[in-house]
Amino acid sequence: MGILWSILAFVVAIGILVTVHEFGHYWVARRAGIKVLRFSVGFGKPLLRWTRGADRTEYVIAAVPLGGYVKMLDEREGDVPGEERHRAFNAQPLYKRTAVVLAGPLFNFLFAVLAYMAIGMIGTTELRPVLGPVTENTPAAEAGLQEGDELLAIDGRETPNWQRAAMALVDAGFNRSDIPVEVQDEAGQRRSLVLDMTLAGELGRADNLLAQAGFQTWMPPLEPVLGRVVDSGPAARAGLQPGDRIIEAEGEPVGEWRDLVRHIEQSPGQTLTLVVERNGERETLRPELDSAEAGGRTIGQLGVAPEVPEGAYDRLYREVQYGPVGALGHGLSATWDASVLTVKILGRMVIGQASLQNLSGPLTIGQFAGDTAALGVVPFLGFLAIVSISLGIINLLPIPVLDGGHLLYFAVEAVRGKPLSEHAQAIGQQVGLLLIFLLMGLAFYNDLARLFGS
């Protein structure tokens, strides 16, 4: 069911974002007086097809939901009656053609602004960047950061939540090694420190940079008592029940929940010996743990959650909600920050300063689509905004067959005073297709590597 849910969420997400992108091309083309022959969401065999309007435009939903296209009247693709030549795409002045091509990516950015604006107006719960145990021999430990410290700013950028902290660290971390950090301890004392990111070794994926710096989320001290046991998980199979207190793990006393978590994470795929207290009696159970990928490493999973007293997590969360004007500002700033960060990471991947593991394909996107959709409207909107920004930026890359490739041709045309020859454009299309296939192959490889933990 989890796989089916992820597939459904992926199809819905891609369907929405492709429709937004192609509608940008379609809407501007219509306003420019260009005749639109077909508006297709998806490729391949049509599943649904209908026509409407004076131009009898064909609207199609096709079988392969990995893209779409808007087909316009064009003399390069077939005969055009003389009386309709003025409505052909290739017959339009350069500024109109540029506007039509640029509209697709711009609509993706506009969608992201509206999505973030909606999140701001709905309201969301932010996870404050309070540090848990600081990992030894990492930049955070060497800088003197301690458990309970809250990150206030990284490299001069405010960090009201973990997402903003991650973005600030990625932005600064791929730039230089010494990063100023401002923190506040539990007593309210502020300190200014410097992270030496050379201690983190070679920087890998952006989503793992917090862990490489030595950061992890603070958790309140909890009793090692099971509050929930996942059906059919390792704990349930071994006979563990809600209310059980874990006394020992692998012969070591378990004083609080994090002691149990440490043993579980260090034993992926292994049998864990637990001493459990239930109704005043003790017994020994030996669950065989599952394995999972988290933060770039393989960890064990038991399939349990702790019993949490009311108010235990109050320090970790803050409620955030905006009015219409504030939400618009939030939407614009969030879209700008995410766009700039994405461009920087892409640029650093090109010059070798960032790992190519940052590229994700449909398997990873589908997994995140399913996870965020299961969490609710606000997380799913945030996911759609990020993917929409990525789609807009990727389409602006100067690669033939993408919108950016067409814009590159138009720039050459503006300089030369005439279009590139059809032969030159055909060669460009072949090179562009090769590059796209290489990028897709690398993205699929990264997906499979994450899936199988290599």
PyMOL commands that set and color helices and strands:
alter all, ss='L'
color gray80, all
select helices_A, chain A and resi 2-31+75-77+82-87+89-91+94-122+139-143+162-173+197-200+206-213+234-238+257-265+314-316+324-350+356-358+362-375+377-395+403-416+422-452
alter helices_A, ss='H'
color red, helices_A
select strands_A, chain A and resi 36-52+57-72+124-127+150-154+157-158+178-184+190-196+226-229+245-249+252-253+274-278+281-285+290-294+297-301+304-306+317-320
alter strands_A, ss='S'
color yellow, strands_A
deselect
rebuild
show_as cartoon
